[in-house]
């Protein structure tokens, strides 16, 4: 399958984020997210793997194992088992769903707004022994195409940050959960250390938003307020990034510049070399136009995330367990 990078998609994406009014920007949020994942999905797979999320890493633990542990933690929180009908809200290419299905043998439906990701889900799923348990569906999680009271369990791994309205997506989750059902989210948010009057804080936040197709990052307090106003019952809400032990490796370490195998690609020398190669191949027609601009978009995201992580003003793993009343 060809990488569907289009130069006009970058232009359209930039136009949405040139709008500074958050309410007006929200009107184009779903379109921006769709374009964003068409542009960057293959980059994510090549550079990160099939599970598009962060995880704190134990000392001497591999990156892959930390990703698995983070997903298994979620599955254990929900007590997912083989009799459950589960929804992955914002499933990406279903990397976590494949891992959780292998662990639990649960039936998992994944919903993503992006057509390209659906194609990748089908390609990747068919090569696994759990293909029969996995059901990718293209759709908008703000208007889920399922009957009410359908799912026993739901989860969203760093996906709800794209929602133009948390009220709306929480309402959808409530409706589609069965009575007594549970959901678990890893949510992105600004911590109580974030100061909206600090230019350095604001720049980091804006870089994360632009580089990751986010209309406006909410604070953890705002997320708590939205949940309190929803019909969901909050059973637990913990910033897992704040609970990292002193000898653990930070969630943002693989995005930092360094000389380890995972960090060398973020050095200035490596970034410059890759950028030059992409522009050259783009000019020669070997790579499609727009691919070098996509790389720049991802570099903005990486730098904003590292800055936010180091300052302690941002977390990608506000872990929230909720349930629907019986």
Secondary structure in CASP SS format (residue, H / E / C, confidence):
PFRMAT SS
TARGET T0000
AUTHOR 0000-0000-0000
METHOD secondary structure of the structure
MODEL  1
X C 1.00
X C 1.00
X C 1.00
X C 1.00
X C 1.00
X C 1.00
X H 1.00
X H 1.00
X H 1.00
X H 1.00
X H 1.00
X H 1.00
X H 1.00
X H 1.00
X H 1.00
X H 1.00
X H 1.00
X H 1.00
X C 1.00
X C 1.00
X C 1.00
X H 1.00
X H 1.00
X H 1.00
X H 1.00
X H 1.00
X H 1.00
X C 1.00
X H 1.00
X H 1.00
X H 1.00
X H 1.00
X H 1.00
X H 1.00
X H 1.00
X H 1.00
X H 1.00
X H 1.00
X H 1.00
X H 1.00
X H 1.00
X H 1.00
X H 1.00
X H 1.00
X H 1.00
X H 1.00
X H 1.00
X C 1.00
X C 1.00
X C 1.00
X C 1.00
X C 1.00
X C 1.00
X C 1.00
X C 1.00
X C 1.00
X E 1.00
X C 1.00
X C 1.00
X C 1.00
X C 1.00
X C 1.00
X H 1.00
X H 1.00
X H 1.00
X H 1.00
X H 1.00
X H 1.00
X H 1.00
X H 1.00
X H 1.00
X H 1.00
X H 1.00
X H 1.00
X H 1.00
X H 1.00
X H 1.00
X H 1.00
X C 1.00
X C 1.00
X C 1.00
X C 1.00
X C 1.00
X C 1.00
X E 1.00
X E 1.00
X E 1.00
X E 1.00
X E 1.00
X C 1.00
X C 1.00
X C 1.00
X C 1.00
X C 1.00
X H 1.00
X H 1.00
X H 1.00
X H 1.00
X H 1.00
X H 1.00
X H 1.00
X H 1.00
X H 1.00
X H 1.00
X C 1.00
X C 1.00
X E 1.00
X E 1.00
X E 1.00
X E 1.00
X E 1.00
X E 1.00
X C 1.00
X C 1.00
X H 1.00
X H 1.00
X H 1.00
X H 1.00
X H 1.00
X H 1.00
X H 1.00
X H 1.00
X H 1.00
X H 1.00
X H 1.00
X C 1.00
X C 1.00
X C 1.00
X C 1.00
X C 1.00
X H 1.00
X H 1.00
X H 1.00
X E 1.00
X E 1.00
X E 1.00
X E 1.00
X E 1.00
X C 1.00
X C 1.00
X C 1.00
X C 1.00
X C 1.00
X C 1.00
X C 1.00
X C 1.00
X C 1.00
X C 1.00
X C 1.00
X C 1.00
X E 1.00
X E 1.00
X E 1.00
X E 1.00
X E 1.00
X E 1.00
X E 1.00
X C 1.00
X C 1.00
X H 1.00
X H 1.00
X H 1.00
X C 1.00
X C 1.00
X C 1.00
X H 1.00
X H 1.00
X H 1.00
X H 1.00
X H 1.00
X H 1.00
X H 1.00
X H 1.00
X H 1.00
X H 1.00
X H 1.00
X E 1.00
X E 1.00
X E 1.00
X E 1.00
X E 1.00
X E 1.00
X E 1.00
X E 1.00
X E 1.00
X E 1.00
X E 1.00
X E 1.00
X E 1.00
X E 1.00
X C 1.00
X C 1.00
X C 1.00
X C 1.00
X C 1.00
X C 1.00
X C 1.00
X C 1.00
X H 1.00
X H 1.00
X H 1.00
X H 1.00
X H 1.00
X H 1.00
X H 1.00
X H 1.00
X H 1.00
X H 1.00
X H 1.00
X H 1.00
X H 1.00
X H 1.00
X C 1.00
X C 1.00
X C 1.00
X C 1.00
X C 1.00
X C 1.00
X E 1.00
X H 1.00
X H 1.00
X H 1.00
X H 1.00
X H 1.00
X H 1.00
X H 1.00
X H 1.00
X H 1.00
X C 1.00
X C 1.00
X C 1.00
X C 1.00
X E 1.00
X E 1.00
X E 1.00
X E 1.00
X E 1.00
X E 1.00
X E 1.00
X H 1.00
X H 1.00
X H 1.00
X H 1.00
X C 1.00
X C 1.00
X C 1.00
X C 1.00
X C 1.00
X E 1.00
X C 1.00
X C 1.00
X C 1.00
X H 1.00
X H 1.00
X H 1.00
X C 1.00
X C 1.00
X C 1.00
X C 1.00
X C 1.00
X C 1.00
X C 1.00
X C 1.00
X H 1.00
X H 1.00
X H 1.00
X C 1.00
X H 1.00
X H 1.00
X H 1.00
X H 1.00
X H 1.00
X H 1.00
X H 1.00
X H 1.00
X H 1.00
X H 1.00
X H 1.00
X H 1.00
X H 1.00
X H 1.00
X H 1.00
X H 1.00
X C 1.00
X C 1.00
X C 1.00
X C 1.00
X C 1.00
X C 1.00
X C 1.00
X H 1.00
X H 1.00
X H 1.00
X H 1.00
X H 1.00
X H 1.00
X H 1.00
X H 1.00
X H 1.00
X H 1.00
X H 1.00
X H 1.00
X H 1.00
X H 1.00
X H 1.00
X H 1.00
X H 1.00
X H 1.00
X H 1.00
X H 1.00
X H 1.00
X C 1.00
X C 1.00
X E 1.00
X E 1.00
X E 1.00
X E 1.00
X E 1.00
X E 1.00
X E 1.00
X E 1.00
X E 1.00
X E 1.00
X C 1.00
X C 1.00
X C 1.00
END
